[in-house]
Amino acid sequence: MDRKLEIFDKVQRLYGVHGFNDHELHCLLRFERPLDVEVLKQSVFASIRAIPILGTRYVDSDRPRWTSLAPGDVDEAFSIASTEAELEAFIVSRDDERCGPQVRVSVLNADSFTVALKLNHMVCDAAGFKQFLNFLSDVYSRLIADRAYRPPEIDADRSMQAVLDRFATNSKLKALFLQNDDNNRLGNHHFPLSEGEKTKPFIVARKLSRSKVATLTSYCHERGATLNDIVLTAFYRCMFRKLALSAGSELEIPLMVDMRRYLSDAKEFRSLTNLTSMVSTRLNFRPDEGFGDALSRVRAIMLEKKAANIGLNGFVKLDFLYRIFRESVADRILQSQLKNPLICMTNVGILRQAQISFGGLQPYDAYLCGSIKYRPYFQLAMSSYDGELTLTVNQCGSTTDREQILSFLSDVDTELPGSDLLD
């Protein structure tokens, strides 16, 4: 069976074509006690049957599409790692969407039972990945209780039309003409990665403790800001120093926006899809400015964006493009005009303990992060679990790059306020 390639499926594929990223999402779960490996394997296969887009391969032709795999072709979705190094190699490897399936899971049954998951970004965004993760844990829990259980099908409309339908024509026109710079790359600053050295993909993470996150949350509440605002502010200030910008220089950091925010049924898992847009933020460097003042400026920018239907511009542009031109022409225009952000940030949001409980077993550590970026592109990601905040950077780079990024994440951590109040 063939399935339509949605517009954001195409956008994510072009990110790979343009050398922006590997267009895969990554997740790691660590448990104090082992799960039942055979039931977990059954859960993965049952989830693929229930969510048909996962059991497909991408067909690159004059009519790009998803086509269903034969039942035996989904075996590659599950594997067992024998060492931590083997698991790490799995999590950073890129899978070929032309082969399928579009989800891969590997487990390591060691001192810390670990589950690593990858999902093709062409079929869903990070919010969709969280929905899948919740679904998988529920299937596992039900199979533990009843091996005959079969999950419900998740196969509703994958397009962005439900979001667009929430807006009147005048709102769409305002977004189109008044927010034209929201997703157009204007800056040329890039993170100073190495050149010419041998590269390989890696994920580096820095975890902020519950006590620090609690302190940051209190700091945010006192100032009417969000955790996203405060991390973005620290990111800007560290980048100003990293790039050695002169006073008054402007830096652009685009953010990913989950457009499910506009849907009344956003919490219902009806389809696995991409509903993420992008919005650009820009801040000029003020050398003598303190963190609080910089946060006030970032907060003002974000409040203005949110008041003007944040993220809508990108959806409207793409919708108009494919309405005005026939699909083959629109595809060529999209490929020629798509510009990837050199520096960006994404907030994956919260992984909730209660929703990723596998038969009553909850991970003691969990984080979800985005795609692996290729030089010169760079992205900071953040996700929360059980009161902790994990900052990650996924990069294809050299050993020098890895050490530099680890140091940078340390700088971001240190830049965040409240460190002097903690042990």
C-alpha positions as CSV (number, residue, x, y, z in Angstrom):
1,M,0.0,0.0,0.0
2,D,1.3,3.5,-0.9
3,R,1.0,6.5,1.3
4,K,1.3,10.2,0.5
5,L,4.4,12.1,1.4
6,E,3.3,15.1,3.4
7,I,4.9,18.5,3.0
8,F,6.9,18.3,6.2
9,D,8.1,14.8,5.3
10,K,9.6,16.5,2.3
11,V,11.1,19.3,4.3
12,Q,12.8,16.8,6.7
13,R,14.2,14.8,3.7
14,L,15.6,17.9,2.2
15,Y,17.5,18.6,5.5
16,G,19.4,15.4,4.8
17,V,19.8,16.2,1.1
18,H,21.2,19.6,1.9
19,G,23.7,18.2,4.5
20,F,22.0,19.8,7.4
21,N,21.3,16.7,9.5
22,D,20.7,13.0,9.5
23,H,16.9,13.6,10.0
24,E,16.6,11.1,12.8
25,L,15.4,11.5,16.4
26,H,17.0,9.8,19.3
27,C,15.9,8.7,22.7
28,L,17.6,6.9,25.6
29,L,15.9,5.2,28.6
30,R,17.8,3.6,31.5
31,F,16.2,1.3,34.0
32,E,17.4,0.0,37.4
33,R,15.7,-3.4,36.7
34,P,15.4,-5.2,33.3
35,L,12.4,-5.2,31.1
36,D,11.2,-8.5,29.6
37,V,13.1,-8.3,26.3
38,E,10.8,-10.7,24.4
39,V,7.7,-8.7,25.4
40,L,9.5,-5.4,24.5
41,K,10.3,-6.9,21.1
42,Q,6.6,-8.0,20.6
43,S,5.6,-4.4,21.7
44,V,7.8,-2.8,19.0
45,F,6.4,-5.1,16.3
46,A,2.8,-4.6,17.5
47,S,3.3,-0.8,17.5
48,I,4.6,-0.9,13.9
49,R,1.5,-2.9,12.9
50,A,-0.7,-0.4,14.7
51,I,1.0,2.7,13.2
52,P,1.3,1.8,9.5
53,I,3.6,4.7,8.6
54,L,6.4,3.1,10.6
55,G,6.2,-0.1,8.6
56,T,7.0,1.6,5.3
57,R,10.0,2.5,3.1
58,Y,10.5,5.7,1.3
59,V,10.3,5.5,-2.5
60,D,12.4,8.2,-4.2
61,S,10.9,8.6,-7.7
62,D,9.0,11.0,-9.9
63,R,6.2,10.3,-7.4
64,P,7.9,10.2,-4.0
65,R,5.9,8.2,-1.5
66,W,5.8,5.7,1.4
67,T,5.1,2.1,0.5
68,S,4.3,-0.7,3.0
69,L,6.9,-3.3,3.8
70,A,6.3,-7.0,3.7
71,P,5.7,-8.4,7.3
72,G,9.1,-10.0,7.5
73,D,10.9,-6.8,6.5
74,V,10.2,-5.2,9.9
75,D,12.6,-7.5,11.7
76,E,15.3,-4.8,11.5
77,A,13.3,-2.7,13.9
78,F,14.6,-4.6,17.0
79,S,18.1,-5.6,18.0
80,I,20.1,-6.4,21.1
81,A,23.4,-4.8,21.9
82,S,26.1,-6.7,23.8
83,T,28.2,-3.7,25.0
84,E,27.7,0.0,25.8
85,A,29.9,0.8,22.8
86,E,27.7,-1.2,20.5
87,L,24.6,0.6,21.8
88,E,26.3,4.0,21.3
89,A,27.2,3.0,17.7
90,F,23.5,2.1,17.2
91,I,22.1,5.3,18.6
92,V,24.2,7.6,16.4
93,S,24.0,5.5,13.2
94,R,21.8,6.7,10.4
95,D,19.2,4.3,8.9
96,D,18.2,4.3,5.3
97,E,14.6,5.4,4.9
98,R,14.5,3.7,1.5
99,C,14.7,0.4,3.3
100,G,12.6,0.9,6.4
101,P,11.2,0.3,8.9
102,Q,11.1,3.9,10.1
103,V,11.7,3.1,13.8
104,R,14.6,1.2,15.4
105,V,15.0,-0.1,19.0
106,S,18.0,-1.6,20.6
107,V,18.4,-2.9,24.2
108,L,21.5,-3.5,26.4
109,N,20.9,-5.8,29.3
110,A,23.8,-4.8,31.6
111,D,24.1,-3.3,35.1
112,S,21.8,-0.6,33.8
113,F,19.1,-1.9,31.5
114,T,19.1,0.5,28.6
115,V,16.6,1.0,25.7
116,A,17.8,3.2,22.8
117,L,15.2,4.3,20.2
118,K,15.5,6.1,16.8
119,L,12.7,7.4,14.7
120,N,13.0,8.9,11.2
121,H,12.3,12.6,11.5
122,M,10.6,12.4,8.1
123,V,7.6,10.6,9.7
124,C,7.4,12.6,12.9
125,D,8.8,15.4,15.0
126,A,9.9,15.2,18.7
127,A,6.4,15.7,20.0
128,G,5.3,12.8,17.8
129,F,8.2,10.7,19.2
130,K,6.9,11.4,22.7
131,Q,3.5,10.2,21.7
132,F,5.0,7.0,20.2
133,L,7.1,6.4,23.3
134,N,4.0,6.7,25.5
135,F,2.1,4.4,23.1
136,L,5.0,1.8,23.1
137,S,5.1,1.7,26.9
138,D,1.3,1.3,27.1
139,V,1.5,-1.6,24.6
140,Y,4.2,-3.3,26.6
141,S,2.2,-2.9,29.9
142,R,-0.9,-4.4,28.3
143,L,1.1,-7.3,26.7
144,I,2.6,-8.1,30.1
145,A,-0.9,-8.5,31.4
146,D,-2.4,-10.2,28.2
147,R,-0.2,-11.6,25.4
148,A,-3.2,-11.6,23.1
149,Y,-3.6,-7.8,23.3
150,R,-3.6,-5.9,20.0
151,P,-3.3,-2.1,20.1
152,P,-5.7,0.2,18.2
153,E,-4.7,1.6,14.8
154,I,-3.1,5.0,14.7
155,D,-3.6,6.2,11.1
156,A,-5.4,9.5,10.9
157,D,-4.5,12.4,8.6
158,R,-0.8,13.3,8.8
159,S,-1.0,16.7,7.0
160,M,-0.8,20.1,8.6
161,Q,-4.3,21.0,7.5
162,A,-5.8,20.6,11.0
163,V,-3.5,23.4,12.3
164,L,-4.3,25.7,9.3
165,D,-8.0,25.1,9.7
166,R,-7.8,26.8,13.1
167,F,-7.0,30.2,11.6
168,A,-9.1,32.6,9.6
169,T,-7.8,33.9,6.3
170,N,-6.9,37.3,7.7
171,S,-4.7,35.7,10.3
172,K,-2.9,33.6,7.7
173,L,-2.3,36.7,5.5
174,K,-0.9,38.6,8.5
175,A,1.4,35.8,9.3
176,L,2.5,35.6,5.6
177,F,3.3,39.2,5.1
178,L,4.1,40.6,8.6
179,Q,6.3,37.6,9.8
180,N,8.3,37.1,6.6
181,D,11.6,37.0,8.5
182,D,10.4,34.4,11.1
183,N,12.0,31.5,9.2
184,N,14.4,33.1,6.7
185,R,18.0,32.7,7.6
186,L,19.6,36.2,7.9
187,G,22.7,35.7,10.0
188,N,26.0,34.0,9.0
189,H,27.4,33.4,12.4
190,H,28.3,29.7,13.0
191,F,29.7,27.7,15.9
192,P,33.5,27.4,15.4
193,L,33.8,23.7,14.6
194,S,37.0,22.1,13.3
195,E,37.8,21.8,9.6
196,G,39.4,18.9,7.8
197,E,39.7,16.6,10.8
198,K,38.2,13.1,10.7
199,T,34.6,13.2,11.9
200,K,32.1,10.8,13.3
201,P,28.6,11.3,14.8
202,F,28.2,11.7,18.5
203,I,25.7,12.8,21.2
204,V,27.0,14.8,24.2
205,A,24.7,15.5,27.1
206,R,24.9,17.6,30.3
207,K,22.3,16.9,33.0
208,L,21.1,19.6,35.4
209,S,20.1,18.3,38.8
210,R,16.7,18.5,40.3
211,S,17.9,21.1,42.8
212,K,19.2,23.3,40.1
213,V,16.1,23.0,38.0
214,A,14.0,23.8,41.0
215,T,16.1,26.9,41.5
216,L,15.7,27.9,37.9
217,T,12.0,27.3,37.9
218,S,11.6,29.6,40.9
219,Y,13.8,32.2,39.2
220,C,11.5,32.0,36.1
221,H,8.3,32.4,38.1
222,E,9.6,35.5,39.8
223,R,10.2,37.1,36.4
224,G,7.3,35.8,34.4
225,A,9.6,33.8,32.2
226,T,9.8,30.2,31.1
227,L,12.5,27.6,31.3
228,N,12.8,27.9,27.6
229,D,13.4,31.7,27.9
230,I,16.1,31.2,30.5
231,V,18.0,28.5,28.6
232,L,17.8,30.6,25.4
233,T,19.2,33.6,27.2
234,A,22.1,31.5,28.6
235,F,22.7,30.1,25.0
236,Y,22.8,33.6,23.6
237,R,25.2,34.9,26.2
238,C,27.6,32.0,25.8
239,M,27.5,32.3,22.0
240,F,28.3,36.0,22.2
241,R,31.5,35.1,24.1
242,K,32.2,32.0,21.9
243,L,32.0,34.0,18.7
244,A,33.8,37.0,20.3
245,L,31.2,39.4,18.9
246,S,31.6,43.1,19.0
247,A,29.2,45.4,20.9
248,G,26.0,45.8,19.0
249,S,26.4,42.8,16.8
250,E,23.2,40.8,16.2
251,L,23.0,37.0,16.6
252,E,20.1,34.9,15.2
253,I,19.0,31.7,17.0
254,P,15.9,30.1,15.4
255,L,13.6,27.9,17.7
256,M,11.5,25.0,16.8
257,V,7.7,25.4,17.5
258,D,5.3,22.5,18.1
259,M,2.2,23.7,16.3
260,R,0.0,21.2,18.2
261,R,-0.3,24.1,20.6
262,Y,-3.2,25.3,18.4
263,L,-5.1,22.0,18.4
264,S,-7.8,21.4,20.9
265,D,-7.2,17.6,20.8
266,A,-3.4,17.9,20.9
267,K,-3.0,15.3,23.6
268,E,-4.8,12.7,21.6
269,F,-2.5,10.4,19.6
270,R,-4.3,10.1,16.3
271,S,-1.4,10.2,13.9
272,L,2.3,10.1,13.8
273,T,3.4,13.2,11.9
274,N,5.5,16.4,11.7
275,L,3.7,19.5,13.0
276,T,6.8,21.6,13.9
277,S,7.5,25.0,12.5
278,M,10.4,27.4,13.1
279,V,10.6,31.0,14.4
280,S,13.7,33.2,14.4
281,T,14.8,35.2,17.4
282,R,17.5,37.9,17.1
283,L,19.4,39.6,19.9
284,N,22.2,42.1,19.8
285,F,25.2,41.9,22.0
286,R,25.4,44.3,25.0
287,P,28.8,43.6,26.7
288,D,27.9,45.2,30.1
289,E,24.4,43.7,30.3
290,G,23.6,41.3,33.2
291,F,21.7,38.0,32.8
292,G,18.4,39.5,34.2
293,D,18.3,42.3,31.6
294,A,19.2,39.9,28.8
295,L,16.4,37.6,30.0
296,S,14.0,40.5,29.9
297,R,14.8,41.2,26.3
298,V,14.5,37.5,25.4
299,R,11.2,37.2,27.2
300,A,9.8,40.3,25.4
301,I,10.8,38.8,22.0
302,M,9.1,35.5,22.9
303,L,5.9,37.2,24.2
304,E,5.7,39.2,21.0
305,K,6.1,36.1,18.9
306,K,3.5,34.1,20.9
307,A,1.0,37.0,20.6
308,A,1.3,36.9,16.8
309,N,0.5,33.2,16.3
310,I,4.1,31.9,16.7
311,G,5.2,29.5,14.0
312,L,2.2,30.2,11.7
313,N,4.3,31.9,9.0
314,G,6.1,28.7,8.0
315,F,2.9,26.7,7.7
316,V,1.2,29.3,5.6
317,K,4.2,29.7,3.2
318,L,4.3,26.0,2.6
319,D,0.6,25.7,2.2
320,F,0.5,28.5,-0.3
321,L,3.4,27.1,-2.2
322,Y,1.7,23.8,-2.8
323,R,-1.7,25.4,-3.6
324,I,-0.3,27.8,-6.2
325,F,2.1,25.4,-8.0
326,R,1.6,21.8,-9.1
327,E,3.4,19.4,-6.7
328,S,6.5,18.8,-8.9
329,V,7.2,22.5,-9.4
330,A,6.5,23.2,-5.7
331,D,9.0,20.5,-4.8
332,R,11.7,22.1,-6.9
333,I,11.0,25.6,-5.4
334,L,11.2,24.2,-1.9
335,Q,14.5,22.4,-2.6
336,S,16.0,25.6,-4.0
337,Q,14.7,28.0,-1.4
338,L,15.1,26.0,1.8
339,K,17.9,27.5,4.0
340,N,19.0,25.7,7.1
341,P,19.8,27.7,10.3
342,L,23.5,27.7,11.2
343,I,22.7,27.9,15.0
344,C,19.4,26.8,16.5
345,M,17.7,25.5,19.6
346,T,14.9,23.1,20.2
347,N,13.0,22.3,23.4
348,V,11.7,18.8,23.3
349,G,9.7,19.4,26.4
350,I,8.8,17.0,29.3
351,L,9.0,13.2,29.3
352,R,6.5,12.3,32.0
353,Q,7.2,9.3,34.2
354,A,3.6,8.1,34.4
355,Q,3.4,8.0,30.6
356,I,6.5,5.9,30.0
357,S,5.9,3.3,32.6
358,F,6.7,-0.2,31.2
359,G,4.6,-2.6,33.2
360,G,5.1,-0.5,36.3
361,L,8.9,0.0,35.6
362,Q,9.9,3.6,35.0
363,P,13.3,4.8,33.8
364,Y,15.5,6.4,36.3
365,D,17.0,8.4,33.5
366,A,15.5,9.5,30.2
367,Y,16.1,12.0,27.5
368,L,15.0,12.7,23.9
369,C,17.0,14.7,21.4
370,G,16.9,15.7,17.8
371,S,18.9,14.9,14.7
372,I,22.6,14.8,14.3
373,K,23.9,18.0,12.7
374,Y,26.6,18.2,10.1
375,R,29.2,20.9,10.0
376,P,28.8,23.9,10.0
377,Y,25.3,23.5,11.6
378,F,24.9,23.4,15.4
379,Q,21.8,22.9,17.6
380,L,21.3,22.9,21.4
381,A,18.4,20.7,22.6
382,M,16.7,20.5,26.0
383,S,14.4,17.9,27.5
384,S,13.1,17.2,31.0
385,Y,12.4,14.1,33.0
386,D,11.7,13.5,36.6
387,G,12.7,17.1,37.6
388,E,16.0,17.0,35.8
389,L,16.9,18.9,32.6
390,T,19.2,17.4,30.0
391,L,21.0,19.7,27.5
392,T,22.2,17.8,24.4
393,V,24.2,18.6,21.3
394,N,24.1,16.0,18.5
395,Q,27.0,16.5,16.0
396,C,29.0,14.9,13.3
397,G,32.4,16.2,14.2
398,S,36.0,15.5,15.3
399,T,37.4,14.6,18.7
400,T,38.3,18.3,19.1
401,D,34.7,19.3,18.4
402,R,33.4,16.9,21.0
403,E,35.6,18.3,23.7
404,Q,34.8,21.8,22.7
405,I,31.0,21.1,22.8
406,L,31.3,19.5,26.2
407,S,33.0,22.6,27.4
408,F,30.4,24.8,25.8
409,L,27.6,22.9,27.6
410,S,29.4,23.4,30.8
411,D,29.5,27.1,30.1
412,V,25.8,27.2,29.4
413,D,25.1,25.4,32.7
414,T,27.4,27.8,34.6
415,E,25.7,30.8,32.9
416,L,22.3,29.8,34.2
417,P,21.5,31.8,37.3
418,G,21.4,30.3,40.8
419,S,24.6,28.2,40.7
420,D,25.9,30.1,43.7
421,L,22.9,29.0,45.7
422,L,23.6,25.3,45.1
423,D,26.1,23.0,46.8
